[in-house]
Amino acid sequence: MHRLLPRLALLSVLAFPSAARAADAVSAPALSETLSGPARTAFDSAKLLFANQDFAGALSKFTQAHDLSHDPRLLQNMAICEKNLHHYAKMQTLLRQYRIDAGRSLTGENRAAIDDALHAVENLVGTVKVAVAEPDATVSVDGAYAGKTPLAPLALDLGQHTITVAKDGFATATSTVDVAGGNEVTVTVALVRAMRVARLTVAADAEASIIVDGAPAVLGRFEGPLVPGTHAVRVTESGMIPYTASIDLKDGETRTVDVTLESDHHKVIWPWFVGGAALVAGAVVGGYFLFKPSSTPSTSLTPGKLGNVSFSSLRF
């Protein structure tokens, strides 16, 4: 680590181009001379913050100036801020980008300092490949957005990191990886389709018994989450016709079923009707025999006699 510090200290020369110019035969206009407008204002604020060792604030302002001007020299200043924040992977990425964007405009002194700094952080940075079968999934590292799949290998500082992969319609997957400096590791993340919970409400009379999928009955109202699919519902109440149904719930669906049970008239009225019919039939039959004319021929009666029976033998 003691050998690392002098190498990283070389980057301090890059913070302000005027210092680098003094050591190189090639001269170039300073950033303070070429930047203008909001980019110059952001650059001046960044220098002030950097002087006060507010490296996070300086990084934000250098980044703003770069976004406005697209001057690649600002990348080296951003890299120095990341170095002072101990974000060596981000520092490495910025320096590599600076070397590409600046191209032939780099002085020999600057190029040597950049190469030396990149070599110094090799053992402080590891490469992580995130393998995800699903395209267009969002990858985050330690809560910070890293990109969409398929994703280029990530440069991460040594130590433990949390990788999160998310995509609509899939359960979010999280994996922890230990990064060793100078090594490359592959993390395979399998996304599983998420099954969102459906909700079912069954409302009936307060005395009605509601059974869903054979679970213990509840009175009057059932409400709760269910897995998507077909569910058996049965509602019963004394003296009422039972209600049964198979309800198919879609993924994430919310459904309400209002059940009004009908009276079971057959059980209540039919016994009375059968008994009443029997009574009526009996009355009709009795009336028929009561009022039906006798088919036996009449015989002549002598006074005081009923057939061969004497009136005196009858008691009234």
Secondary structure, DSSP 8 states (H G I E B T S, - for coil): -TTHHHHHHGGGGGGSHHHHHHTSS-----HHHH--HHHHHHHHHHHHHHHTT-HHHHHHHHHHHHHHH--THHHHHHHHHHHHTT-HHHHHHHHHHHHHHHGGGS-HHHHHHHHHHHHHTGGGEEEEEEEESSTT-EEEETTEEEEESS---EEEESEEEEEEEE-TTEE-EEEEEEE-TT-EEEEEE--EE----EEEEEE--TT-EEEETT---EESEEEEEE-SEEEEEEEE-TTB--EEEEEEE-TT-EEEEE----B-HHHHHHHHHHHHHHHHHHHHHHHHHHHS---S------TTEETTEEGGG---
